[in-house]
Amino acid sequence: MVQIKNIPLKQIYRPLPRQTDSHKVEQLMESIASIGLKEPIDVLEVEGKYYGFSGCHRFEAHQRLGKETIKCRVRQAPRSVLQRHLA
């Protein structure tokens, strides 16, 4: 089951390094500041912890704007699913 939740940025672990396009992040910052986040980022909830593997530009835009939380599409998963994302 998928839920939409506002989750504190500092509670989302991002275990894989991502390269972001600073121009794209700046455009997202302008959009988020004026109309808010349209599309939630996807996170896995594994044993009560949140893991993000996508939405890196939206995540960074929220960080730069000083936002405390980000809207997330949360999917609960067992540790085996997390391991596949990390492989």
C-alpha positions in Angstrom: 0.0 0.0 0.0 1.3 3.5 -0.9 0.7 6.5 1.4 1.4 10.2 0.8 3.2 11.7 3.9 5.2 14.8 4.7 8.5 13.5 6.1 11.3 15.5 7.7 14.2 15.7 5.3 16.6 14.6 8.0 14.7 11.4 8.4 15.3 10.3 4.7 18.4 8.3 4.1 19.9 8.7 0.6 22.4 5.9 0.4 23.4 6.3 -3.2 25.3 9.4 -4.4 23.6 11.3 -7.1 24.8 14.1 -9.4 22.3 17.0 -9.7 22.0 19.7 -12.3 22.2 23.0 -10.4 20.2 24.8 -13.1 17.4 22.2 -12.7 17.5 22.5 -8.9 17.2 26.3 -9.2 14.2 26.0 -11.5 12.6 23.6 -9.1 13.3 26.0 -6.2 11.5 28.8 -7.9 8.5 26.5 -8.7 8.4 25.0 -5.2 8.6 28.5 -3.6 5.7 29.8 -5.7 3.3 26.8 -6.0 4.7 24.1 -3.8 5.8 20.6 -4.7 3.6 19.1 -7.4 5.0 15.5 -7.6 6.0 13.7 -4.3 9.3 11.9 -4.2 9.2 8.1 -3.8 10.6 6.6 -0.6 10.8 3.1 0.8 9.9 2.6 4.4 11.9 -0.3 5.8 11.7 -1.2 9.5 10.5 2.3 10.3 13.3 4.1 8.3 12.8 6.0 5.1 15.1 5.5 2.1 15.1 7.7 -1.0 16.6 6.7 -4.3 14.9 9.1 -6.7 13.7 12.7 -6.6 17.3 14.0 -6.0 16.6 17.4 -7.6 13.4 17.9 -5.7 15.1 16.8 -2.5 18.0 19.2 -3.0 15.7 22.0 -3.9 13.9 21.5 -0.6 17.2 21.5 1.3 18.3 24.7 -0.3 15.0 26.4 0.4 15.4 25.4 4.1 12.2 23.3 4.1 11.8 21.0 7.1 9.7 18.4 5.3 9.0 17.0 1.8 5.9 15.3 0.4 6.7 11.7 -0.2 5.0 8.7 -1.8 5.8 6.0 0.8 5.9 2.3 0.0 6.5 -0.1 2.8 9.0 -2.8 1.9 11.0 -5.6 3.5 14.8 -5.4 3.9 15.2 -7.7 0.9 13.7 -5.0 -1.4 16.1 -2.4 0.1 19.0 -4.7 -0.6 18.0 -5.0 -4.3 18.0 -1.1 -4.5 21.5 -1.0 -3.0 23.0 -3.8 -5.3 
